[in-house]
Structures are given as C-alpha cells and as structure tokens.
C-alpha cells in the first residue's frame, strides 16, 4: 500500500482541528525540534565550579509592553533557572493599557518589582529606567524570552572568568524551534554595509562552530549581562534610538571605552523575536539607523588605511611553522624593497597577546594575521584604527582532524571583518565552505631560489618527513641503483632548505599532504626531481609529469613510489626535465609573490573597513 497520500490527509485533518488543538500540536513540534537541535550540548563543568565559588547577585531588568502572557513565561523560566542566585527582577512597564498594568501588579513579590511609567517612550528609555533602579550586576532580558538551564551561570562566568576587560556578555539566542537567531554581532560590510548582522542565523543550536565563545563586535539587546563596573562607566542606552541599533551602539561604545564584549554560547535563551514591539518598524528603525551612522560612520564607512604611506604589520604566533615564519619575514623585506613600509610582530602564545594588541591599537596600518593564533590579537588591535587582514597559510583546522573542538575554535577565528589572502584556490573554496567568507585575493607562497646547478653533484635522494614504509621503499630503490639516501625529519625551515641545497640531490621525496605550495616549491628549488603526493590543495602549482612525479597516499606500499624513483634514477631525460621545470616553477612563483602581495594589500587598503 502506498504511503504517499498520508501526508496530505494529515494536513487536512490538522486544518480541521480547533485552533487550541493546532496550537498544542505546533508547540509539541517546536519542543521536539528544539530538543533535537540542542542535543549533545553540555556545559563545561568548570563554569559551574567557578560560579559556585564566585557567585554574584544580579538584577534582571525586563522592559514590558502589553506582553503579560510572554512575560509570565519569561519570569517562570527565570525562577526555575536562577534559584541558586541572589537575584531581583525589575519589570518596567512602558505605559501599557490599564488592564495589562493591573495584571502586572499581580506579579510583584519580594523578588519582582514593577515600575510603571506615565508615558510610552520606547525600548531604550524603559531599559534605562530599569537599569537605574538595579542594585547589582545587570542582566537586560526581553520579556519574550525563555531562559534555558545554566544560562546565568555561563553569562556570569563569561563576564568575570574569561578576560578581565570583558564587561558585556551576550548569550546564544535561538528561535523556539532551536534554530539560531543570534550567535554574535558582525558588521555586514560586504552584503549590507548599513547594517549589522547576526552570526550563524538559521543553523542548529548545536552547530559546533556556533558554540565557541569569542569576542563580539557588539551585543544583543534581547539579553546581555552587564557588570556593575561596566554600567557605571557606560551609563544607559542612547535614548535617541526608538527602535533598533541601540544595542549595537551600546556595545560599540563599550569597546571605545576599553570594555570588551563577549559572545557566550554556553548560555542559551529562546527568543520569540519581535513578539512585543507592537508598532510599525519602518520609519522609526530607519531613523535609528541614520542616527547610528551619524555617530559611528568614522569607525566603519569612512575608515580606510589608504595607499599613500601604507604601513603593513604582519603578526605571527607559535601556531605558524618555521617555513611560514620565514616566508612572512621575506615578504616583509620584499615589501620594503618595493617601497612599502612593513614590520613583523610575534606573539608569545596562541592566545591574545595584550602587549601586541596595545602596540597595534594606535597604528593606522594594515594589520595582517598570519595564523589562527594571531587572529584575535590582530582583530582586537584593529577595532578603531587601521584595518585587519588575514594572510592564510591554509584553512588551519585541517591540522587537527581528531580534535573537532579545536577545529571549531580555529574556524571561529576567521571573522568577517578580515580581508583574506589565500595561498591557492582550494583554501579560498574551503574558507567559503567552512565560514561563508569570501577571499578576493590569492598569492602563491614561495621563497627565493638559488640558481639551478648545471647537473646534480651526487646521486643522492633526500627523504623529507616520510613514513617508515616510504623510507624503506626509498632505500630499496637507492640500493638497487647506487644512490645515497639523506633522511630529513622535523619542521622544515629556510635554514634547512639552505643546508639541503648544498647536497644537490638527484631527487627529493616528500610524501606529505601539504596545505599549501610553500614547502613543495622550496623542495623543488633544491634542484632535484620532486616526488610527492597527489594533493588537491597544491594541484595548480605541483603538476604531475611536468615539475613532479606524484603518487597516491599508499605510494610507499603500492610500488608507485618505487617506479617513480626508479624512473628518475634510470632515465636522465626524466630527471633533467623534472628538475628544470620544478626549479623554474619555484623561481617564477617566488618572483611573483612579492609584487602580487603588494598589489593585493594596496587593494585591501583603499577599501573602507
């Protein structure tokens, strides 16, 4: 029997039900969806342990406008989730209808105060009245929200245990069906430069990338934790805003005063967005937008680095390989040779280096993160002066295939505020797939080469970071053809390349799935025939049969490596063609890299932030 008619029949039955029954079905469906999309989420136990030792009293400020049913559900969720806290609730009635005001009075208790205003003045004024009445740290909470278990613990932890400069913390906001509504604020400079967007909108609440805590360009007014010291510094919201932008404004004002904003996804709040606005948004929202840009245009629309007297600051962390550090240093020198001022700064760790942040903050330079460990430092140092960019070595999460949490943490560093320079097409495509951000510039990384020697000096094969099976195969071929094997293991640097170049090898074997072409091209420049792995990431620079012989991932086992190396050892024409084409390729990309990067950086510099 066909099951196809069942769905239309079910729809007809559903439509025939009373409205109350349909509402119950819809609510049950939403609850199942929320459970599915938040499954697997578990709060880090360290949050609860920290809060148990450091718990602070809070004032939860809730602006209200003709929303009694929603407000009742909001307060019930607060009661259920905040029992361990010393808290008060301040409800501010934005001059509701008299009947609704009477209902609000029934909510008053030892924990809940209701402030009744005598005229309707909008969201910002209502919030300010409530915050002025608050006695403790403030949690601004919309009435159309339902807080989830552990939300307040996570917000308070984010406010005090992550970074002493944090003063405003926003949670992950989700729709009732578990899709993300808010995962942090970003400036939508490419798609809609007059607006600020929300990250991860529409994704499931348990999307790994959306569950990484990170610095936040601003806040969400639907829910934000404000430390007492931050409130005393900032005061209330700008009351010029009637609808929209007041929360973004508040967060940006905080950053200008040295108070940092944080996105804390371990705190999750369901938000029935815009359920209580109760009035037309168009004209008022546009008025708020115009006021915002009169106030902040200098930080966004009007801020660029400019091409005249351009200075470039490259920033590296311990996350970079030795050869990538050498490449960045060479590019800085090459820019200097081409007439662009450049410097290289290094951080002590892959966490934020506050000394480098302070150094960058006052510079009107183009500030370039060169690896994931430098990304936050560069982002923080570029909020008010200069412009941030990212010289990608690769999509760096691939280095940690067995650690999905670290992969998500790394991809979270790829922020929309960066302009990206990718090393190849694969990285550009992968960045778009993993983070949705576009890469407008590509520069193939390569280091300068020595002139190619007329012929190999010795019948030597250099093995670079190969697995034991491949080394065994190399030794077997070498023994059969009278070759000497030099084994090089460990992090390859420019100094190591210089040392190996004195060997003048017949062949170089490196069966590593390289993330970019920097190391393969450097090994080609040694003057030997290059034997490597088939690799989509380098397929436009490392070409099988032209400048390399490529084998599959099991090359050391299948015999393909033995055949390739045997051809090089026994066929002079093959060896000569590969070594000449390989060296020519490395030389060409090295010659182009400096001028292409300079062109990319000039383009980035002349476009506004």
C-alpha positions in Angstrom: 0.0 0.0 0.0 1.4 3.4 -0.9 2.1 5.8 1.9 2.2 8.9 -0.3 -1.4 10.0 0.4 -0.9 10.0 4.2 0.8 13.4 4.4 -2.0 15.3 2.5 -4.6 13.6 4.6 -2.7 14.5 7.8 -2.6 18.2 6.7 -6.4 18.2 6.0 -7.0 16.7 9.5 -4.7 19.2 11.1 -6.5 22.1 9.4 -9.9 20.8 10.6 -8.8 20.8 14.2 -9.8 23.6 16.6 -7.3 26.3 17.0 -6.4 25.3 20.5 -5.5 21.8 19.3 -3.4 23.1 16.5 -1.6 25.3 18.9 -0.8 22.3 21.1 0.5 20.3 18.2 2.6 23.2 17.0 4.1 23.7 20.4 4.9 20.0 20.7 6.6 20.1 17.3 8.6 23.1 18.3 9.7 21.5 21.6 10.8 18.3 19.7 12.7 20.5 17.2 14.4 22.5 20.0 15.4 19.3 21.7 16.8 17.8 18.5 18.7 20.9 17.5 20.2 21.4 21.0 21.0 17.7 21.6 24.6 16.9 22.7 25.2 20.3 24.2 26.7 20.1 27.7 28.0 23.0 29.7 31.7 22.9 30.7 31.8 21.7 34.3 34.4 24.4 35.1 31.7 27.0 34.6 29.6 25.6 37.5 32.6 25.2 39.7 33.7 28.8 39.2 30.3 30.2 39.8 29.8 28.1 42.9 32.9 29.8 44.4 32.3 33.3 42.9 28.5 33.7 42.5 27.4 37.4 42.5 23.9 38.9 43.0 22.2 40.1 39.8 19.4 42.5 38.8 17.4 41.2 35.9 15.8 44.2 34.0 12.8 43.3 31.8 11.1 46.1 29.7 7.5 45.3 29.2 4.8 46.4 26.7 1.4 44.7 26.6 3.0 41.3 26.9 1.6 39.6 30.1 1.5 36.0 28.8 5.0 36.2 27.4 6.3 38.0 30.5 4.7 35.4 32.8 6.6 32.6 30.9 9.8 34.6 31.0 9.6 35.1 34.8 8.8 31.4 35.3 11.9 30.5 33.4 13.9 32.9 35.5 12.5 31.4 38.7 13.4 27.9 37.6 16.9 28.6 36.3 18.1 31.2 38.9 17.2 29.5 42.2 20.8 29.3 43.2 21.4 33.1 42.8 20.6 36.1 44.9 18.6 38.0 42.2 16.0 40.7 41.8 13.7 41.3 38.8 12.9 44.9 37.7 10.0 45.0 35.2 9.5 48.3 33.5 6.0 48.9 32.1 6.2 51.1 29.0 2.8 52.7 29.7 0.7 49.7 28.8 -3.1 49.5 28.6 -4.7 49.8 32.1 -5.9 46.2 32.0 -2.4 45.0 31.4 -0.9 47.2 34.1 -3.3 45.6 36.5 -2.1 42.2 35.6 1.5 43.3 36.0 0.7 44.2 39.6 -0.1 40.6 40.3 3.5 39.7 39.5 5.0 41.8 42.3 6.8 39.9 45.0 9.8 40.1 47.3 11.9 39.4 44.2 9.9 41.2 41.5 9.4 44.9 41.3 7.3 46.6 38.6 7.9 50.2 37.7 5.0 51.9 35.9 5.9 54.8 33.5 3.4 57.6 32.8 4.0 57.7 29.1 5.3 55.5 26.3 8.9 56.3 25.5 10.3 53.3 23.7 12.7 50.5 24.5 15.8 52.5 25.3 14.1 54.7 27.9 12.4 51.7 29.5 15.7 49.9 29.8 17.4 52.9 31.3 14.7 53.3 33.9 15.1 49.7 34.9 18.9 49.8 34.9 18.9 52.9 37.1 16.8 51.0 39.6 19.0 48.0 39.6 21.2 47.3 42.7 23.6 44.7 41.3 25.2 43.5 38.0 22.5 43.9 35.4 21.0 41.3 33.1 19.0 43.0 30.4 16.3 40.5 29.3 13.5 40.9 26.8 10.0 39.8 28.0 9.6 37.4 25.0 12.5 35.2 26.1 12.7 31.8 27.9 16.0 31.3 29.6 17.4 27.8 29.5 19.2 25.9 32.3 22.6 27.2 33.2 22.3 30.5 31.2 23.0 32.8 34.1 26.0 30.8 35.3 27.5 30.9 31.8 26.9 34.6 31.4 28.5 35.4 34.8 31.4 33.2 34.1 31.9 35.0 30.8 31.8 38.3 32.5 34.5 37.6 35.1 36.5 34.4 34.3 37.4 34.8 30.6 39.1 38.2 30.4 39.3 40.9 33.0 38.4 43.5 30.3 35.1 41.9 29.5 32.1 43.9 30.7 29.2 42.9 28.4 28.3 39.3 27.6 25.6 38.1 25.2 24.2 34.5 25.0 23.3 32.4 22.1 19.7 33.2 21.1 17.6 30.6 19.4 14.1 30.6 17.9 11.6 28.3 19.6 12.4 25.5 17.1 16.1 25.5 18.0 17.4 27.4 15.0 20.0 30.1 15.9 18.7 33.6 15.9 21.9 35.3 17.3 25.4 33.9 17.5 27.3 37.2 17.8 27.3 40.6 16.1 29.2 41.4 12.9 29.4 44.4 10.6 27.8 43.3 7.3 30.3 45.4 5.4 30.1 43.5 2.1 26.5 42.5 1.7 24.7 45.3 3.5 27.2 47.9 4.9 24.5 50.0 6.5 23.5 47.1 8.8 25.0 44.8 11.5 24.2 41.1 11.1 23.9 38.1 13.4 26.3 35.2 13.0 25.1 31.6 12.4 21.5 32.6 11.8 19.3 29.6 10.9 21.9 27.0 12.0 21.0 24.4 14.6 21.8 25.4 18.2 24.3 22.6 18.4 26.3 23.5 15.4 29.9 23.2 16.7 31.2 26.5 15.2 28.3 28.4 16.9 29.3 27.0 20.3 32.7 28.6 20.5 32.9 31.6 22.9 34.5 34.6 21.3 34.9 38.3 21.4 31.8 40.1 20.0 31.7 43.3 18.0 28.7 44.3 20.0 25.7 42.8 21.9 22.2 41.7 21.6 19.6 43.8 23.4 17.4 40.8 23.8 19.7 39.5 26.5 23.0 40.9 27.8 24.9 40.6 31.1 26.4 44.0 32.1 28.9 44.1 35.0 28.3 46.8 37.6 31.7 48.4 36.7 30.7 48.4 33.0 27.4 50.1 33.7 29.0 52.7 35.9 31.3 53.5 33.1 28.8 53.4 30.3 25.5 54.5 31.9 22.3 53.7 30.0 21.4 53.3 26.4 21.3 56.2 24.0 17.7 57.3 24.2 17.8 58.9 20.8 17.1 55.4 19.4 13.5 54.4 19.4 13.7 51.1 17.6 16.9 49.3 16.5 20.6 49.9 16.8 20.5 50.9 20.5 22.1 47.6 21.5 24.7 47.8 18.7 25.5 51.3 19.7 25.9 50.3 23.4 28.4 47.6 22.5 30.5 49.7 20.2 30.5 52.5 22.9 31.8 49.9 25.3 34.7 48.9 23.0 35.7 52.6 22.6 36.0 52.8 26.4 38.1 49.7 26.7 35.3 47.4 27.8 35.1 44.2 25.8 32.0 42.4 24.6 31.9 38.6 24.6 29.6 36.0 22.9 29.0 33.2 25.4 27.1 30.3 23.7 27.1 28.1 26.8 24.3 30.4 27.8 21.2 29.7 25.6 18.0 31.7 25.6 14.9 31.1 23.5 13.7 34.3 21.9 10.3 35.0 20.3 11.8 37.8 18.3 9.8 41.0 17.9 6.8 39.5 19.5 6.2 42.5 21.7 7.1 45.5 19.6 3.5 46.3 18.8 4.2 49.1 16.3 5.3 49.8 12.8 9.1 49.4 12.5 9.8 51.1 9.2 10.2 54.8 9.8 11.5 54.5 13.4 14.0 51.8 12.5 15.3 53.9 9.6 15.6 56.9 11.9 17.6 54.9 14.4 19.8 53.7 11.5 20.5 57.3 10.4 21.3 58.4 14.0 23.7 55.4 14.4 25.7 56.3 11.2 25.9 59.9 12.1 27.5 58.8 15.3 29.7 55.9 14.1 30.4 56.4 10.4 34.0 57.3 11.2 34.7 53.8 12.5 33.2 52.0 9.6 32.0 53.6 6.4 34.7 56.3 6.4 37.7 54.4 7.8 40.3 53.0 5.4 44.1 52.7 5.5 44.8 54.3 2.2 47.6 53.6 -0.3 49.7 56.7 0.5 52.3 56.0 3.1 50.9 52.5 3.6 52.4 50.6 6.5 51.9 46.8 6.9 52.2 44.9 10.2 52.4 41.2 9.9 51.6 39.3 13.1 52.8 35.7 13.7 52.2 33.3 16.6 53.7 29.9 17.7 50.9 28.3 15.5 53.0 29.0 12.4 55.5 26.6 11.0 59.2 27.7 10.8 59.0 27.9 7.0 55.8 30.0 7.1 57.5 32.4 9.5 60.5 32.6 7.1 58.1 33.3 4.2 56.3 36.1 6.1 59.6 37.7 7.1 60.8 37.5 3.5 57.5 39.1 2.3 58.0 42.0 4.7 61.5 42.5 3.4 60.2 42.3 -0.2 57.5 44.9 0.5 60.3 47.2 1.9 62.2 46.7 -1.3 59.1 47.6 -3.3 58.6 50.8 -1.3 56.0 49.7 1.3 56.9 50.1 5.0 56.5 46.7 6.7 57.2 45.0 10.0 56.8 41.6 11.6 55.4 41.3 15.1 55.3 38.0 17.1 53.1 36.9 19.9 54.2 34.7 22.8 51.3 32.3 22.6 48.2 31.4 20.5 46.1 33.3 23.0 45.6 37.1 23.0 48.9 39.0 23.4 47.9 42.2 25.1 51.2 43.9 24.6 50.9 43.4 20.8 47.2 44.5 20.9 48.3 47.7 22.6 51.1 48.2 20.1 48.7 47.7 17.1 45.8 49.7 18.5 47.3 53.1 17.9 48.6 52.3 14.4 46.8 53.3 11.3 48.4 50.4 9.5 47.2 47.3 7.6 47.4 44.7 10.3 47.7 41.1 9.0 47.1 38.0 11.0 49.4 35.2 9.6 47.9 32.3 11.5 45.0 31.4 13.8 47.0 32.1 16.9 47.5 35.7 15.9 43.9 36.3 14.7 42.3 37.6 18.0 45.3 39.8 18.7 45.1 41.4 15.3 41.3 41.7 15.5 41.4 43.4 18.9 44.2 45.7 17.7 42.2 46.8 14.7 38.8 47.9 16.1 39.4 51.6 16.0 42.5 52.3 13.8 43.9 50.7 10.7 42.4 47.7 9.1 42.6 43.9 9.7 43.5 41.3 7.0 44.5 37.6 7.1 47.3 36.0 5.2 46.0 32.4 5.2 48.6 29.6 5.2 45.6 27.3 4.7 42.3 26.5 6.4 44.2 25.7 9.6 41.6 23.5 11.2 42.7 20.6 8.9 45.8 20.2 11.1 43.7 18.7 13.9 41.4 16.0 12.3 40.9 14.2 15.6 40.0 17.3 17.6 36.7 18.7 16.4 36.5 21.2 19.3 39.9 22.7 18.2 38.8 22.7 14.6 35.7 24.8 15.5 37.8 27.1 17.7 40.2 27.8 14.8 37.5 28.4 12.2 35.8 30.8 14.6 38.9 33.0 14.3 38.0 33.6 10.6 36.0 36.7 11.2 34.0 38.7 8.6 36.0 41.8 9.4 39.1 40.3 7.8 40.1 40.7 4.2 41.6 37.4 3.2 44.6 36.5 1.0 44.6 32.8 0.2 47.6 30.7 -1.0 45.5 28.8 -3.6 42.1 28.1 -4.9 41.4 25.1 -2.6 41.9 27.3 0.5 39.6 30.0 -0.9 36.9 27.5 -1.6 37.3 25.8 1.8 37.2 29.1 3.7 33.9 29.8 2.0 32.6 26.3 2.8 33.6 26.4 6.5 33.0 30.1 7.4 31.0 31.6 4.5 33.5 34.4 4.0 34.9 35.2 0.5 38.6 35.5 -0.5 39.2 38.2 -3.1 43.0 37.7 -3.3 45.3 34.7 -4.0 49.1 34.8 -3.7 51.0 31.5 -4.1 53.6 31.4 -1.3 57.2 30.8 -2.4 60.7 31.7 -1.2 63.6 32.9 -3.4 65.6 30.2 -5.1 69.3 29.7 -5.8 70.4 29.4 -9.4 70.0 25.8 -10.7 73.3 23.9 -10.8 74.1 22.5 -14.3 73.7 19.0 -13.0 73.3 17.1 -9.8 76.7 16.7 -8.0 75.9 13.4 -6.3 73.5 10.5 -6.8 71.6 11.4 -3.7 68.0 11.1 -2.7 66.7 13.4 0.0 63.7 11.9 2.0 61.7 14.6 3.8 59.3 13.7 6.6 58.3 10.4 5.1 56.6 7.5 6.9 58.7 4.4 7.6 57.2 2.4 4.7 58.1 5.1 2.3 61.7 5.4 3.7 62.1 1.7 3.3 60.9 1.9 -0.4 63.3 4.8 -1.0 66.2 2.8 0.5 65.4 -0.2 -1.6 65.4 1.8 -4.9 68.6 3.6 -3.8 70.4 0.3 -3.1 69.3 -1.1 -6.5 70.6 2.0 -8.4 73.6 3.0 -6.3 72.1 6.1 -4.7 72.7 7.5 -1.3 69.7 8.4 1.0 69.7 11.5 3.2 66.8 11.5 5.7 65.5 14.8 6.9 62.8 14.8 9.5 61.2 17.6 11.6 60.0 21.1 10.9 61.5 22.4 7.6 62.8 25.9 7.8 64.6 28.2 5.3 67.9 27.3 7.0 67.2 23.6 6.5 66.5 24.3 2.8 69.8 26.2 2.5 71.6 23.3 4.1 70.0 20.7 1.9 70.7 22.7 -1.2 74.4 22.0 -0.7 73.6 18.3 -1.3 72.5 19.0 -4.9 70.3 15.9 -4.9 69.1 13.8 -7.8 65.7 13.5 -6.3 63.6 14.8 -3.4 60.8 12.6 -2.0 58.2 14.3 0.3 55.0 12.3 0.8 53.3 14.9 2.9 49.8 16.2 2.2 50.9 19.8 2.2 48.4 22.6 3.0 50.0 25.0 0.5 52.7 25.1 -2.1 55.4 26.8 0.1 57.3 23.6 1.1 56.9 21.7 -2.2 58.2 24.7 -4.2 61.1 25.1 -1.7 62.0 21.5 -2.1 61.7 21.8 -5.9 64.2 24.6 -5.7 66.9 22.2 -4.4 67.5 21.1 -7.9 66.3 17.5 -7.7 63.4 15.8 -9.3 60.4 16.2 -6.9 58.4 13.1 -5.9 55.3 13.9 -3.9 51.6 13.0 -3.1 48.6 13.7 -5.3 47.1 16.7 -3.5 44.1 18.8 -4.4 45.5 21.6 -2.3 48.6 22.1 -4.4 47.4 20.8 -7.8 47.7 24.1 -9.6 51.4 24.5 -8.6 52.6 20.9 -8.3 51.9 19.3 -11.7 52.3 15.6 -12.2 54.6 14.8 -15.1 55.7 18.4 -15.6 57.5 19.5 -12.4 56.9 16.5 -10.2 56.0 12.8 -10.1 53.0 12.2 -7.9 51.9 9.1 -6.2 48.8 8.1 -4.2 48.6 8.2 -0.4 49.7 4.5 -0.4 52.6 5.2 -2.7 55.1 3.7 -0.3 53.1 0.4 -0.2 51.8 0.0 -3.7 55.0 0.3 -5.7 54.2 3.6 -7.3 56.9 5.3 -5.3 59.5 2.7 -6.4 58.5 3.1 -10.0 58.7 6.9 -9.9 62.0 7.0 -8.1 63.3 4.2 -10.4 62.4 6.3 -13.5 64.3 9.3 -12.1 67.4 7.1 -11.3 67.5 5.4 -14.7 66.1 7.9 -17.2 68.3 11.0 -17.4 65.8 12.8 -19.6 63.0 12.4 -17.0 65.3 13.6 -14.2 66.5 16.6 -16.2 63.1 17.7 -17.3 61.6 17.4 -13.8 64.4 19.2 -12.1 64.5 22.1 -14.6 60.7 22.5 -14.7 60.5 22.3 -10.9 63.2 24.9 -10.3 61.6 27.1 -13.0 58.2 26.8 -11.3 59.6 27.7 -7.9 61.6 30.6 -9.3 58.6 32.0 -11.1 56.3 31.9 -8.1 59.0 33.4 -5.9 59.5 36.2 -8.3 55.7 36.9 -8.4 54.9 36.6 -4.7 56.2 40.0 -3.6 54.5 42.1 -6.3 51.3 40.1 -6.1 51.0 40.5 -2.4 51.8 44.2 -2.7 49.0 44.6 -5.2 46.6 42.7 -3.0 47.4 44.8 0.1 47.0 48.0 -1.8 43.6 46.9 -3.0 42.6 46.0 0.6 44.0 49.2 2.0 42.0 51.6 -0.3 38.6 50.0 0.6 36.8 51.2 3.7 36.6 48.9 6.8 
